[in-house]
Each structure stands twice: as C-alpha cells, then as structure tokens.
Amino acid sequence: MQTAGVLGIIAVRDKRDKRDKRDKRDNGERLREDRLWQRMHLWATTNGLAMQPLNQLTEMADREIVLASTSRFGEALRELVGNPTWQAIMTFRVGYPTHEALLSPRRALSDVLTP
C-alpha cells in the first residue's frame, strides 16, 4: 500500500442491487460497477499505469455483517466514502508498475467466431 500512487473506491447506492429498475438491459449496480472497473483498468493499462483490486476491506465489512459483529471495517469504509447514501463496493490502488507484466494469452479470432 505504501507504494501505491492512488487509492480508490467505487461506490454505489445499493450494493445488493442486481437489477436496475430504470434499465432492464443490465443487472443493476453490481454489473455497472464491474463495467466501470473494466473500463478504468483498460484505460490505465493503455496509459502505462497498473491497477490492483484491494478486496480485503470490503470483504471484512461484509463478514462483520454476516457475523453480526462490531463494524470496524464497515465503519472505516463509510468514513472513507463520506456520504451515507453511497456504499463502497470495491477498493483498489493505482500506480506505475515496477516491472512489465506478461501479456495475457489470446485465442485467434477464427477460434472464437463461427461462419
């Protein structure tokens, strides 16, 4: 964490929302958050930046809810977001990579598409 240039949070109004009431084409805020992350990650990569999800904080906050325990991590997330109408759904870090990442293997287009 000390080497991260930026720490970020993606927040939504209802992290349990799996269906968008306004737009029946997608599965709600969770899917929109996933799409946002993918777009941000692709943009960062094309601009020479590295991004890494940091899911420990959100997972611990969810675990506190399941166990009905004291909300230390959940409260920390709420303080970081700073607005009670928004809920943190993903935390991440952004910075300049210290080494070059290997390219992801790709299949040929002809292996995926059928005539």
N, C-alpha and C positions, 0 to 999 in steps of 0.2 A: 504494500500500500504506500510506503514511503516514496517509491519511485514513480508513482502514478502522477501524470501531469494534471489530470482532471478526474474527479469522481462524479458520477451522475446517477440520477434516479428517474425512472419512468413511473409516473403516477397516473391513476385512472380514478373515475368517480366511484366505480363499484368493481372491485377485482374479482367478484364472483359472477359478474355478468357474462354469460356465454351467448347471449342473443341480443343484438342491437334492435331496440324497438322501432327505431326510425328507418333502418335499412335492413330489409330481410335477406340481403345477399351475403352477409357475413355472419360470423358467430359472436359478435359483441366485442366488448372492450378487450378481452384477452387476445383475440385474434388481431385486433388493430394494434395492440401493443407489440405482438410478435412481428407484425409487418413493419412497424416503426423501427424496431431493433434491427431487423434485416437491412432496411434502407440506410440507417445510420452506420451500421457496420460496413456495408459496401462502400458508402461514401468515404468513410475513414480510411479503408484499405486503399482506395484509389488515390487518396491524398497522403499516403505514406504514414498513416497512423495505425496503431494497434488498439484493439478494444477487447476487454475481457469481462464476461458477466461475473458478478460477485453475489451469488445467491444465498450466502450464509445468513446474512442479516434478515432477509425476507423469510427464509425457511425457519429460522429460530423464532421469529414473530408468529408465524403460523403454528409452530409447535406449542408456543405458550397458550394459544387459543384452544388447541386440541386438549392440552393437559389442564386447562383452567388454572394456570399458574400466574405468578406475578408478571406483569407485562413490562419487562425491562427492554427487550429488543423492539417490541411493538411501540412502546413509548418513544424510544430513540428514533425510530422511523417517522413517527408522527411529528416529532420536533424538527427533524431534517426537512420534511415536506413543508411544514409551516402553514398548512391550511387544512382544517379538519374536514373539508368537503372532498379532499383528494386522498387516495390510498396508494402507497408505494407498492408497485408490483414487480419492479426489477431494479437492482442496483448494478453499477458497472464502473469500470475505470477505463480511461483513455490516455494514451501516451505514445511516445516514439518508441518503436521496437528496438531492443538491444541486439537482436540478431535477425537474419532474414528467415521468414517462415517458408517451409516447403510448400509447393503448390499442391492443391487438392487434386486427386486423380479424377479424370473426366472420361466419360464414355463418348464414343463417336456419335454424332447426331443420327447417323444411319442405324445405330443400335437401339435408339430410343423411338424414333418415328417409323411408322409403317406406311407404305404407299397406299 
